[in-house]
Each structure stands twice: as C-alpha cells, then as structure tokens.
Amino acid sequence: MGFDSIWHWAILLVIVLLVFGTKKIRNLGPDLGAAIRDFKKGLSGDDEAKQKEEEAARKAAEQLRADPPPTDSANTTQSQRDSSETK
C-alpha cells in the first residue's frame, strides 16, 4: 500500500489543506524565501558591513564634490576682491 494511486495523493492533499488551511500554505513560499535570504545574509555579514561602510564613504565624497565648503572671506586675495568690485 504505497502512494501509487492518484486517490492517495488527493486524500493527502485534502488532509493537509484541512490541517494547515489555505492561508498558511499560501504564505509558505514567501516565508521560505525570506528565511533563505536571511540565512545567506547571515553567512556574509562581514561583507555587508564593509559594503555599507564603503557606500557611506562614497556618499560623503560625492557630497563634498557637489557642495564644497564655503570659502572664508578673510582668505580671499586682493585681486579677487578687486575683480568682484569691478563687476
């Protein structure tokens, strides 16, 4: 008496649906995928931390290039002051 017949599989499927319900079975796929993804992230945790640090350093460098610090008016040269006065 094995599971050779389609009727055995149908009865087993009905029992599983009655025990677990369709909502739990429907959520089984995404839950399993999230668990595997979290497991992979856990294995490569050091790489992720390094990647976040590099990303933060890159964003800081881009911010400096996009918005350079303001120049101090005391450090301007006389020729720069003269050229701004003539405008």
Secondary structure as UniProt FT lines:
FT   HELIX           6..43
FT   HELIX           45..66
FT   HELIX           73..75
FT   HELIX           78..86
//
